[in-house]
Amino acid sequence: MAKLKENQEILKSKRALLDLPSVKSATLLESHNSSVTTAWGVNWGEDYIARDILQNFRDANKEDINSIEVSVKKDLVSVNGKGLFNLRRLFYVGSEKGEGDIGQYGEGFKAAMVSMLKKGVNYPISISGDKAVVIRVGDEIDDTNLCPLVYDFFKVNKHEGTIFTFNTNNPDMKNAFTFGMRHFWFEENPLVGREIFSHNDFAVFESSDENGYVFYNGIKRADIKKIPIIIKVGKKYAAIEKKINADRDRNSFDGKLQDRLFGIFAQSGIPYYTKDACYYEILKLAKPLWENGGGHPLLQAIGKNMHGVDKLARTKMLFSDKYFAESQARYVFLQHQEWYEEYPRIRQTEKKCEEQGKIKLPAYFACFGVESVANKIHSKNVKIEKDIENQETRLPNTKEQQAIDFLVKGINNLSPSFANLYKDVYNINYKIVKSDELLGQLKEKRGYWDKIVYLNIDLFTKSFGEIFAVLLHELCHVFGGDGRRSFSDILTYLLRMAIEERQAMDKFANQWKEYQVVQSD
């Protein structure tokens, strides 16, 4: 009974062979149960399956990769190559591949077959010369749930070269094989367009479709979504080789490994002397991605590893003023303390920019010359510092310092605990400003918890109430900016105290005349 069933299964394999137009005769030579079973824990996706099958054809036809043909007609998928192949190698584990071959272990075909069978592909067929093998799932082994792969070897009419073929209605499987030899690097690969630049062991090309790809060691290892650029890596890197050996040459690069390779490319693959032209080409191809605010790990890696944004004249031309880069500490010129002091204002300004219809790009676009709110603030601060250096501000003269000391005495009378902060905790410096415009800039530049109080020279001619209120307001900034709760709380407290201590304040108001500067006619 078991023998009859086995013969029926072999007959199905034979019928699958004879259904092929090129097969005119088929005679069984032998049938073997493999030690590989469907319980093996591999379950590759369609792309990995196609790549591994095609890899064998690539290695057998290295001298004429263009001779490999992939055909998908309705549900029949076929791969044809001129090189002959000993089909018995498909049964055994081990590899005879040499220099220039991609595969290394000899397990790939078995894993691909198990994965195909799990996805419903029955009777995949390999033909080389006058030999053929049909792979099917055998019966369960006694007292187990293990079903071995069975290899039925046949003698067929002679074929020129090697064929791998199967039937499937799985659209993803068909698409994976239709992608065909594009999985591998060769000069005539239809994915490869014009060469953009090359440097060290990297070459960069334009992609012929909307996506880009990374070829490492002759095989497509990563997709670059929405950027039509191809990066060919001509050198093996130890960190990457270690990972490839660990996953036994199966998987595309995962996120971390891809980021690592992008980092190596950013450091070593872009010539410094023509970097502006290179960045321009890459970002121009990436425009469909970033023009709506999108980013990409490749662009981020380049941004992290570049220097000299001031020299990117051509690259900057790609971005109009409708774009701005999000401010992040890593990508701005503000010092650490400045960054934290300005942070609330930065985020408020960014929100206003978006409300005005401007498009926010990832922070690393600042490295390509896109303006960020934080860097605008930095530029403004630098200008103000230069103005200060040009003697636009000065220390208080003797009379002005006496007036300030008198006002501080009034604050002490109003709230000793508040005044003590400036004696024991904060060291406040005072500067006199002559220009109203510069005073406004200085106040805009001022960070939270700033320890310099800028006073307009004209304030010393004003009433006690006006100058006292301004000084209180400025000193309260030690606790935060105008919009912060800590600032408003302390200011509210001082206003309450001023009302409650009205008589004391009247006394200081009368004495202010001794310190008030009288304007000359």
C-alpha positions in Angstrom: 0.0 0.0 0.0 2.8 2.4 1.0 4.7 1.4 -2.2 1.6 2.1 -4.3 1.2 5.6 -2.8 4.9 6.3 -3.3 4.6 5.4 -7.0 1.6 7.7 -7.3 3.6 10.6 -5.8 6.5 9.9 -8.2 4.0 9.9 -11.0 2.8 13.3 -10.0 6.4 14.5 -10.2 6.8 13.0 -13.6 3.6 14.7 -14.8 4.8 18.0 -13.6 7.9 17.5 -15.6 6.1 16.4 -18.8 3.8 19.5 -18.5 6.8 21.6 -19.4 7.0 22.4 -23.1 10.7 21.6 -23.3 10.4 18.1 -21.7 9.6 15.4 -24.2 10.6 12.3 -22.1 11.2 11.6 -18.4 12.5 8.4 -16.9 12.9 8.0 -13.1 16.5 7.4 -12.0 16.1 7.4 -8.2 14.1 8.9 -5.3 15.6 10.1 -2.0 14.2 11.3 1.3 16.2 14.4 2.5 17.1 15.0 6.1 15.5 18.4 5.6 11.9 18.5 6.7 9.1 21.1 6.5 9.4 21.5 10.2 12.7 23.4 9.7 12.3 26.8 11.2 13.0 28.8 8.0 10.3 30.8 6.4 11.8 33.2 4.0 9.9 35.9 2.2 9.4 35.9 -1.6 12.3 38.2 -2.2 14.8 36.0 -0.3 13.6 32.9 -2.0 14.0 34.5 -5.5 17.4 35.9 -4.6 18.8 32.6 -3.4 17.5 30.7 -6.5 18.8 33.3 -8.8 22.1 33.5 -6.9 22.9 29.9 -8.0 22.4 31.0 -11.6 24.5 34.0 -11.2 27.4 32.0 -9.7 27.1 29.5 -12.6 27.0 32.2 -15.3 29.4 34.9 -13.9 31.0 35.4 -17.3 27.7 36.0 -19.0 25.1 37.2 -16.6 23.0 38.7 -19.4 22.4 35.2 -20.7 20.2 34.4 -17.7 16.6 34.7 -18.6 13.7 35.0 -16.1 10.2 34.4 -17.5 6.8 34.8 -15.8 3.9 33.7 -18.0 0.6 33.5 -16.2 1.4 31.1 -13.3 4.5 29.6 -14.7 7.8 31.0 -13.5 11.0 29.9 -15.2 14.7 30.8 -14.8 17.1 29.7 -17.6 20.9 29.9 -17.7 23.6 28.6 -20.1 25.8 27.1 -17.5 25.3 23.5 -16.5 24.9 22.4 -12.9 25.2 19.1 -11.1 21.7 18.7 -9.6 23.0 16.3 -6.9 24.6 19.3 -5.2 21.0 20.5 -4.4 20.5 17.4 -2.2 23.6 17.7 -0.1 24.6 20.3 2.5 28.0 21.9 1.8 29.4 24.4 -0.7 32.0 24.2 -3.5 31.6 27.8 -4.4 34.8 29.8 -5.0 36.1 33.4 -5.3 33.5 35.7 -6.8 30.6 33.5 -5.8 28.0 35.0 -3.5 26.7 31.9 -1.6 28.9 30.2 0.8 27.2 27.4 2.8 25.1 25.3 0.4 22.0 25.5 2.7 20.3 28.3 0.7 18.6 26.1 -1.9 17.1 23.8 0.8 15.9 26.7 2.8 14.4 28.3 -0.3 12.6 25.0 -1.1 11.1 24.6 2.4 10.0 28.2 2.3 8.4 27.8 -1.1 6.6 24.6 -0.1 5.2 26.4 3.0 3.9 29.1 0.7 2.0 26.5 -1.4 4.4 26.0 -4.3 4.3 22.3 -5.3 6.8 20.4 -7.3 9.5 22.9 -8.0 11.7 21.6 -10.9 15.4 21.9 -11.7 16.7 20.7 -15.1 20.4 20.7 -16.2 21.5 19.0 -19.4 19.7 15.6 -19.5 19.0 15.4 -15.7 16.0 16.8 -13.7 15.0 16.8 -10.1 11.5 17.4 -8.8 11.1 18.2 -5.1 8.0 17.3 -3.2 6.8 16.8 0.4 6.9 13.2 1.7 4.7 11.4 4.2 5.1 12.0 7.9 7.9 10.0 9.5 6.5 7.4 12.0 5.7 8.8 15.5 6.7 12.3 14.5 5.1 15.4 12.8 8.1 15.6 10.4 7.6 15.5 6.7 10.8 15.2 4.7 11.6 16.8 1.4 11.7 14.1 -1.3 14.0 14.5 -4.3 12.8 12.6 -7.5 15.7 12.4 -10.0 14.8 11.8 -13.7 16.6 11.4 -17.0 15.1 13.8 -19.6 15.7 14.8 -23.2 18.9 16.9 -23.3 18.5 20.6 -22.6 21.0 23.4 -23.3 21.9 24.9 -19.9 19.9 24.8 -16.7 16.3 25.5 -15.9 14.5 26.2 -12.6 10.7 26.4 -12.9 7.5 26.1 -10.8 3.8 27.1 -10.9 2.3 29.7 -8.5 -0.6 32.1 -8.3 1.2 34.1 -5.6 1.6 37.6 -7.0 4.5 38.5 -4.5 6.4 35.4 -5.6 5.9 36.3 -9.3 7.0 39.9 -8.6 10.1 38.7 -6.8 11.3 36.6 -9.7 10.3 39.3 -12.2 12.8 41.5 -10.4 15.1 38.8 -11.6 18.8 39.5 -12.0 18.4 43.0 -10.7 19.1 41.4 -7.4 22.8 41.3 -8.4 25.4 43.7 -9.6 26.5 43.7 -13.2 27.2 46.5 -15.5 24.1 45.9 -17.7 21.8 45.7 -14.7 18.7 47.6 -15.9 18.4 49.3 -12.5 21.7 51.1 -13.1 21.6 54.5 -14.7 24.3 57.2 -15.2 27.2 57.3 -12.8 27.1 60.3 -10.6 30.4 60.0 -8.8 32.8 57.5 -7.4 35.3 57.7 -4.5 37.5 55.2 -2.7 35.5 51.9 -2.8 32.1 53.4 -3.5 30.4 54.2 -6.8 27.1 56.1 -7.0 24.6 55.8 -9.8 21.2 57.1 -10.6 18.5 54.4 -10.4 16.2 53.7 -13.3 13.1 53.4 -11.0 11.7 55.5 -8.1 13.6 53.6 -5.4 17.3 53.2 -4.8 19.5 50.2 -3.8 22.7 49.3 -2.1 24.8 46.5 -3.7 27.4 45.0 -1.4 29.7 42.2 -2.5 27.7 41.9 -5.8 24.3 41.5 -4.2 21.4 43.9 -3.5 21.5 44.2 0.3 19.3 47.2 1.0 16.6 49.3 -0.5 16.7 53.1 -0.4 13.0 54.0 -0.5 11.9 57.0 -2.6 15.5 58.1 -3.5 16.5 56.8 -6.9 20.2 56.3 -6.2 22.3 53.2 -6.3 25.4 52.8 -4.1 27.8 50.1 -5.1 30.2 49.1 -2.3 33.4 47.5 -3.8 35.1 46.6 -0.5 34.2 44.3 2.3 34.0 45.8 5.8 34.7 43.7 8.9 31.7 44.9 10.9 29.4 44.1 8.0 31.1 40.8 7.2 30.6 39.6 10.8 26.9 40.2 10.5 26.6 38.6 7.1 28.4 35.5 8.3 26.1 35.3 11.4 22.9 35.4 9.3 24.5 33.0 6.7 24.1 35.3 3.7 20.4 35.3 3.8 18.9 38.6 4.9 18.9 42.1 3.6 20.7 44.5 5.9 18.6 45.3 9.0 18.2 48.9 10.2 21.3 49.0 12.3 23.6 47.4 9.7 22.1 49.6 7.0 22.7 52.7 9.1 26.3 51.5 9.7 26.9 51.2 6.0 25.4 54.6 5.3 27.7 56.0 7.9 30.7 54.4 6.2 29.6 55.8 2.9 29.1 59.3 4.3 32.6 59.2 5.8 34.5 57.5 3.0 32.4 57.5 -0.1 31.9 61.3 -0.9 35.0 63.2 -2.1 35.6 66.3 0.0 36.8 68.4 -2.8 33.6 68.0 -4.8 31.2 67.5 -1.8 28.9 70.4 -2.8 28.2 68.9 -6.2 27.8 65.4 -4.7 25.3 66.5 -2.0 23.5 68.5 -4.7 23.0 65.4 -6.9 21.9 63.2 -4.0 19.4 65.8 -2.6 18.1 66.6 -6.0 17.2 63.0 -6.5 15.7 62.9 -3.0 13.5 65.9 -3.6 10.2 63.9 -4.0 10.9 62.7 -0.5 11.9 65.9 1.3 9.7 68.4 -0.5 6.8 67.3 1.7 8.9 67.1 4.9 10.2 63.6 4.6 13.6 62.3 5.5 15.8 59.2 5.1 18.5 57.4 7.1 20.9 57.9 4.2 20.5 61.7 4.3 20.8 61.7 8.1 24.1 59.8 7.9 25.5 62.3 5.4 24.3 65.2 7.6 25.9 63.7 10.7 29.3 63.3 9.0 29.6 66.6 7.0 31.4 69.8 7.8 31.6 73.2 6.2 27.9 74.1 5.5 29.1 77.5 4.4 30.7 76.0 1.3 27.5 74.3 0.0 26.5 77.1 -2.3 24.9 74.9 -4.9 23.2 72.6 -2.4 21.6 75.5 -0.6 20.0 76.6 -3.9 17.7 73.5 -3.7 15.8 74.9 -0.7 13.6 77.9 -0.9 12.6 79.9 2.2 9.4 77.9 2.5 11.5 75.2 4.2 13.0 75.2 7.7 14.9 72.6 9.6 13.7 71.4 12.9 15.9 72.6 15.7 17.8 69.9 17.6 20.8 70.4 19.9 23.0 68.2 17.7 22.5 70.3 14.6 22.6 73.9 15.9 25.3 76.4 16.7 23.9 77.4 20.1 26.0 76.5 23.1 24.6 73.9 25.6 23.2 76.5 28.1 22.0 78.7 25.3 20.0 75.8 23.8 18.1 75.2 27.0 17.5 78.8 27.6 16.1 79.4 24.1 14.2 76.1 23.8 10.7 77.4 24.6 11.1 80.3 22.2 12.4 78.0 19.5 9.4 75.7 19.7 7.0 78.5 19.7 8.6 80.1 16.6 8.6 76.7 14.8 4.9 76.3 15.5 4.3 79.8 14.0 6.3 78.9 10.9 4.2 75.8 10.3 1.0 77.9 10.8 2.3 80.2 8.1 2.5 77.2 5.7 6.2 76.6 5.9 7.4 73.0 5.7 9.5 71.6 8.6 12.3 69.3 7.5 14.2 66.8 9.8 16.9 68.5 11.9 19.8 67.2 9.9 18.8 69.3 6.9 20.4 72.2 8.7 23.7 70.5 7.7 22.7 71.1 4.1 22.2 74.8 4.6 18.4 74.8 5.4 17.8 77.6 8.0 16.6 76.5 11.5 15.0 78.7 14.1 17.8 78.0 16.5 20.5 78.9 14.1 18.6 82.1 13.2 18.6 83.0 16.9 22.3 82.2 17.0 23.1 84.4 14.1 21.1 87.2 15.7 22.9 86.8 19.0 26.3 86.9 17.2 25.3 90.2 15.6 24.3 91.6 18.9 27.6 90.5 20.5 29.4 92.4 17.7 27.3 95.5 18.4 28.2 95.2 22.1 31.8 95.0 21.1 31.4 98.2 19.2 30.7 100.0 22.5 26.9 100.1 22.1 26.7 99.2 25.8 28.7 100.2 28.8 28.9 99.8 32.6 26.9 102.2 34.7 28.7 105.4 35.6 28.9 106.5 39.2 25.6 108.4 39.3 23.8 105.6 37.5 25.2 102.9 39.9 24.1 105.0 42.9 20.6 105.1 41.4 20.6 101.3 40.8 21.8 100.7 44.4 18.9 102.9 45.7 16.4 100.9 43.6 17.8 97.6 44.9 17.4 99.0 48.4 13.8 99.6 47.6 13.4 96.0 46.5 14.9 94.9 49.7 12.4 96.9 51.7 9.6 95.5 49.5 10.7 91.9 49.9 13.9 91.0 51.7 13.7 87.3 50.7 13.5 88.3 47.0 16.4 90.9 47.3 18.6 88.4 49.2 18.6 86.2 46.0 20.7 88.8 44.4 23.1 89.1 47.3 23.6 85.4 48.1 22.6 83.4 45.1 22.7 85.3 41.8 25.5 87.8 40.8 23.7 90.4 38.7 25.5 92.7 36.4 24.0 95.9 35.0 24.7 97.4 31.5 23.6 100.7 30.2 22.2 100.8 26.6 22.0 103.9 24.5 20.0 102.6 21.5 16.4 101.5 21.8 16.9 99.2 18.9 19.8 97.4 20.5 17.9 97.2 23.8 15.1 95.4 22.0 17.6 93.0 20.4 19.3 92.4 23.8 16.0 91.6 25.4 15.1 89.2 22.6 18.5 87.6 22.8 18.3 87.3 26.6 18.0 83.7 27.8 16.0 82.6 30.7 18.0 82.9 34.0 20.2 85.6 32.3 22.4 87.4 34.9 22.8 90.7 33.0 20.2 93.4 33.3 20.2 95.9 30.4 18.7 99.4 31.2 18.1 102.1 28.7 19.9 105.3 29.6 16.7 107.3 29.3 15.1 105.3 32.2 17.1 107.3 34.7 15.2 110.4 33.7 11.8 108.6 34.3 9.6 108.5 37.4 10.4 106.2 40.3 7.4 104.0 39.4 8.5 103.5 35.8 12.1 102.6 36.5 11.3 100.6 39.6 8.7 98.5 37.6 11.2 97.9 34.8 13.9 96.8 37.1 11.6 94.4 39.0 10.5 93.0 35.6 14.0 92.4 34.5 15.2 90.8 37.7 12.2 88.4 37.6 13.7 86.9 34.5 16.1 85.1 36.7 13.1 82.8 37.2 12.2 82.4 33.5 10.8 84.1 30.5 7.7 86.1 30.1 5.5 83.2 29.3 6.7 80.9 32.1 4.7 80.2 35.2 7.7 80.8 37.5 8.2 84.3 36.1 4.5 85.3 36.4 4.2 83.9 39.9 7.1 85.9 41.3 6.0 89.1 39.4 2.5 88.7 40.8 3.9 88.3 44.3 6.0 91.5 44.0 3.0 93.4 42.7 1.0 92.3 45.7 3.8 93.3 48.0 4.1 96.7 46.3 0.4 97.4 47.0 0.6 96.2 50.6 3.7 98.3 51.2 2.4 101.4 49.5 3.6 103.8 52.3 7.2 102.5 52.1 7.1 102.8 48.4 5.9 106.4 48.6 8.9 107.1 50.7 11.3 105.8 48.1 9.4 107.6 45.3 10.0 110.9 47.1 13.7 110.1 47.6 14.1 109.1 43.9 14.4 112.8 43.0 17.9 112.8 44.5 19.0 110.1 42.0 16.9 111.0 39.0 18.8 112.4 36.0 17.4 115.7 34.9 17.4 116.1 31.1 19.0 119.3 29.9 16.9 121.5 27.7 
